[in-house]
């Protein structure tokens, strides 16, 4: 394998680096990286990996671009609103670097496809925002002996680490069990400074390039925390737990993370066929509701414990949010309050709706 004349020109600054050179650039060209999620963290990851010449990049996401994404998800523009993120991302990245292969997977990562997707890639980048998927990514990567480059953000703070590098410490070694769902703020409600995912995502991309090129000190067994307001960074060390053996995927990651409380689910299409049989509760925030909604009573999740008594009790209650995660937590809260009516979750949330009001 050789670099073409066009590639040699595009990657000239890499080729000038003694530590990279043509040999390193060819290593980048042969590398295969799978990015899970196409949101705030993944946008800078994808841009920098594509620009660097990583030869095969896969993107897994089933979300569409909405206006609230544009504050931090810098791959997209107003022209992309309503489009699937993987399609918009691939279109943009092809224009950035036509010399690489881009593979889009317009699907939700789950037990049914994680191992098959991971099999074809060397490095997995975790750009997700929920604990069930993080544990799924970890376990699938351990089973297949893949390295995971991890990032997470909340408000003004972020974290970066590398898991399962050369059989090193994993996500479960650092976080053996997930936090209680009630203690986990959602990005839509807690908010995030727009620049923060750019910083953390760039650090993730940096780790990916270091791993491919064999340069520097890899963040294996280390967790970097970053505060955007103070620029304070701390580096924590953690060790591999030798007693932790992962031989198969967990049966239900939602249940493991405390989100599955034994409730029924229906799809949006099923709801449309029987809408009159439900009272409907929207637990998103005000801004999300203004972008897309259906006829419903509105109580943001953070207010539900105090305001749940305002809910009508004459019909079964259908609960929804953007993607179906917060609504599951809302149902758990209502059950803990002994809410007497039947509770039903809108599977995969209002994202599956086609009505834009």
WOFENLIN-V338071 format. One record per pair of residues at least 6 apart in sequence whose C-alpha atoms are under 8 Angstrom apart, sorted by the first residue. I is the first residue (numbers start at 1). J is the second residue. Records with the same first field share a line. If there is no record, write none. Layout:
I: J / J
//
This chain:
1: 26
2: 26
3: 22 / 26
7: 99
8: 15
11: 25 / 52 / 53
14: 20 / 21 / 25
15: 21 / 22 / 25
19: 215
20: 213
24: 213
25: 53
27: 212 / 213
28: 52 / 53 / 54 / 55 / 209 / 212 / 213
29: 53 / 54 / 55 / 56 / 100
30: 54 / 55 / 56
31: 54 / 55 / 56 / 122 / 212
32: 54 / 55 / 56 / 57 / 58 / 120 / 121 / 122 / 123
33: 54 / 56 / 57 / 58 / 121 / 122 / 123 / 124 / 125
34: 57 / 58 / 59 / 60 / 118 / 121 / 122 / 123 / 124 / 125
35: 42 / 46 / 57 / 58 / 59 / 60 / 124 / 125 / 126 / 127
36: 42 / 59 / 60 / 61 / 109 / 124 / 125 / 126 / 127 / 128
37: 59 / 60 / 61 / 126 / 127 / 128
38: 59 / 60 / 61 / 85 / 86 / 89 / 127
39: 69 / 73 / 127 / 128
40: 69 / 72 / 73 / 74 / 127 / 197 / 198 / 201
41: 73 / 127 / 128 / 151 / 152 / 197 / 198 / 200 / 201
42: 127 / 201
43: 73 / 74 / 75 / 198 / 201
44: 74 / 75 / 197 / 198 / 201 / 202 / 205
45: 201 / 202 / 204 / 205
46: 93 / 205
47: 75 / 93 / 96
48: 202 / 205
49: 205 / 209
50: 57 / 93 / 96 / 97 / 100
51: 96 / 97
53: 97 / 99 / 100
54: 100
55: 99 / 100 / 101
56: 100 / 101 / 102 / 103
57: 100 / 101 / 102 / 103
58: 102 / 103 / 104 / 105
59: 86 / 102 / 103 / 104 / 105
60: 86 / 104 / 105 / 106 / 107 / 108 / 109
61: 85 / 86 / 105 / 106 / 107 / 108 / 109
62: 84 / 85 / 86 / 105 / 106 / 107 / 108
63: 84 / 85 / 351
64: 81 / 82 / 83 / 84 / 85 / 351
65: 76 / 80 / 81 / 82 / 83 / 84 / 85
66: 81 / 82
67: 78 / 81 / 291
68: 288
70: 76 / 77 / 78
71: 194
72: 193 / 194 / 195 / 197 / 198
75: 88 / 89 / 92
76: 88 / 89
80: 88
84: 106
86: 104 / 105 / 106
87: 104
90: 102 / 103 / 104
94: 100 / 102
109: 133
110: 133 / 136
111: 136 / 249 / 251
114: 136 / 137 / 140
115: 140 / 141 / 144
118: 124 / 140 / 141 / 144 / 146
119: 144
121: 146
122: 146 / 147
123: 146 / 147 / 148 / 149 / 208
124: 141 / 146 / 147 / 148 / 149
125: 148 / 149 / 150 / 204
126: 134 / 137 / 148 / 149 / 150 / 151
127: 150 / 151 / 152
128: 134 / 152
129: 152 / 187
131: 178 / 257
132: 253 / 254 / 256 / 257
133: 253
135: 171 / 172 / 253
136: 249 / 250 / 253
137: 148
138: 148 / 163 / 170 / 171 / 172
139: 246 / 248 / 249
140: 248 / 249
141: 147 / 148 / 164
142: 164 / 170 / 246
143: 246 / 247 / 248
145: 164 / 167
146: 164 / 165
147: 162 / 163 / 164 / 165 / 166
148: 162 / 163 / 164 / 165
149: 160 / 161 / 162 / 163 / 204 / 207 / 208
150: 159 / 160 / 161 / 162 / 163 / 204
151: 158 / 159 / 160 / 161 / 200 / 201 / 204
152: 158 / 159 / 160 / 200
153: 159 / 192 / 196 / 197 / 200
154: 185 / 187 / 190 / 191 / 192
155: 187 / 190 / 191 / 192 / 193
156: 192 / 193 / 196 / 227 / 228 / 229
157: 196 / 225 / 226 / 227 / 228
158: 196 / 197 / 200 / 225 / 226 / 227
159: 200 / 223 / 224 / 225 / 226
160: 200 / 203 / 204 / 223 / 224 / 225
161: 204 / 219 / 220 / 221 / 222 / 223 / 224
162: 170 / 207 / 218 / 219 / 220 / 221 / 222
163: 169 / 170 / 171 / 220 / 221
164: 170 / 171 / 220
165: 220
168: 220 / 221 / 240
169: 220 / 221 / 238 / 239 / 240 / 241
170: 240
173: 238 / 239 / 240 / 241 / 244
174: 238 / 239
177: 257
178: 256 / 257
179: 257
180: 257 / 258
181: 257 / 258 / 259 / 329
182: 329
186: 326
188: 284 / 285 / 288
189: 284 / 285
196: 228
207: 218 / 219
210: 216 / 217 / 218
211: 218
221: 237 / 238 / 239 / 240
222: 235 / 236 / 237 / 238
223: 235 / 236 / 237 / 238
224: 233 / 234 / 235 / 236
225: 233 / 234 / 235
226: 232 / 233 / 234
227: 233
254: 260
255: 261
259: 325 / 328 / 329 / 332
260: 328
261: 328 / 331 / 332
263: 331 / 343 / 344 / 345
264: 343 / 344 / 345
265: 344 / 345 / 346 / 347
266: 344 / 345 / 346 / 347
267: 346 / 347 / 348
268: 346 / 347 / 349 / 350 / 352 / 353
271: 346
277: 315 / 316
278: 315 / 316 / 317 / 318
279: 296 / 297 / 312 / 315 / 316 / 317 / 318
280: 295 / 296 / 297 / 317 / 318 / 319 / 320
281: 296 / 297 / 298 / 299 / 317 / 318 / 319 / 320
282: 296 / 297 / 298 / 299 / 300 / 319 / 320 / 321
283: 298 / 299 / 300 / 301 / 304 / 319 / 320 / 321 / 326 / 327 / 330
284: 298 / 299 / 300 / 301 / 320 / 321 / 322 / 326
285: 300 / 301
286: 300
291: 356 / 357
292: 350 / 355 / 356 / 357
293: 350 / 355 / 356 / 357
294: 355 / 357
297: 311
299: 307 / 308
301: 326 / 330
304: 330 / 333
305: 333 / 334
308: 334
313: 340 / 341
315: 341 / 342
316: 341 / 342 / 343 / 344
317: 341 / 342 / 343 / 344
318: 343 / 344 / 345 / 346
319: 327 / 328 / 330 / 331 / 343 / 344 / 345 / 346
320: 326 / 327 / 345 / 346 / 349 / 350
321: 327 / 346 / 349 / 350
322: 348 / 349 / 350 / 351
323: 347 / 348 / 349 / 350 / 351
324: 345 / 346 / 347 / 348 / 349 / 350
325: 348 / 349
327: 345 / 346 / 349
328: 345
331: 343 / 344 / 345
//
